[in-house]
Amino acid sequence: MPRNVPALPPYQRIAAQIKGQIERGELRPGDRIPSVRDIIRDENVSVATATRVAAVLRAEGYAETIPGIGTVARMPSKITTGPDRLQLQRTTGSGFRPGERVEIVSAEMAPASAEVADALEVDEGSSVVQRRRRYLDEEGVIALSTSWLPKELGEAAPELISTGPLPKMTFGLIEDRTGRRAVKRRDVVSICPVPEDVAPLLNVEAGSLALSMANTYWDQHGHVTEYARDFMGADRELAADYDLE
């Protein structure tokens, strides 16, 4: 017999629906979220349940109450990591949350460091694609992200060594040109000293400690397609949501 999985309480279910609208850009920061009266009418729930919806959204950073205006949508100041962007790209067609933008700092062939060579399974010092991006929102720098890819991918997709935008991000471009689809990843989170070449782009001192995430991606054939390291901006938190069923 299958297990009986309890449904979310109504206020959590409704809050999750509204969070989804905010994540997808259907509700933009500053837009009014459904009022208590709207929720009671549309969801057929009690006043107490409808009132708890806004409380959940405020507690999780998805809403704020502005005097004279009411409760409006906002985006929480959490990190959007490489894996998040891959999921956003595949589900919404865009790798960005509302209000985010990207600066392509550099895109070039560069010698692989020991760390990169080990991740990409190439010889240290061999040429690899290196792309560096800075993600920003209205609160400042979200993260400085550097990706390294095998040389042959740069040959198959020359756009990878151009500072022009990649509408489908590296993941989509690689899949279109080579058929290699990212199907597996490994995330490693650590506290690391900020390198000298990264510090000015994060507006921090070189050598200061920052939250960092390294991501390795494999294709359907078991070969590494990309290695990336993000250094998070000051006062950012790293968050992830997982479906357990």
Secondary structure as GFF3:
##gff-version 3
##sequence-region A 1 245
A	DSSP	alpha_helix	10	23	.	.	.	ID=ss1
A	DSSP	alpha_helix	36	43	.	.	.	ID=ss2
A	DSSP	alpha_helix	47	59	.	.	.	ID=ss3
A	DSSP	beta_strand	63	66	.	.	.	ID=ss4
A	DSSP	beta_strand	70	73	.	.	.	ID=ss5
A	DSSP	alpha_helix	82	92	.	.	.	ID=ss6
A	DSSP	beta_strand	101	111	.	.	.	ID=ss7
A	DSSP	alpha_helix	114	120	.	.	.	ID=ss8
A	DSSP	beta_strand	127	137	.	.	.	ID=ss9
A	DSSP	beta_strand	140	149	.	.	.	ID=ss10
A	DSSP	alpha_helix	151	156	.	.	.	ID=ss11
A	DSSP	three_ten_helix	158	161	.	.	.	ID=ss12
A	DSSP	alpha_helix	169	178	.	.	.	ID=ss13
A	DSSP	beta_strand	182	193	.	.	.	ID=ss14
A	DSSP	alpha_helix	199	202	.	.	.	ID=ss15
A	DSSP	beta_strand	209	219	.	.	.	ID=ss16
A	DSSP	beta_strand	224	232	.	.	.	ID=ss17
###
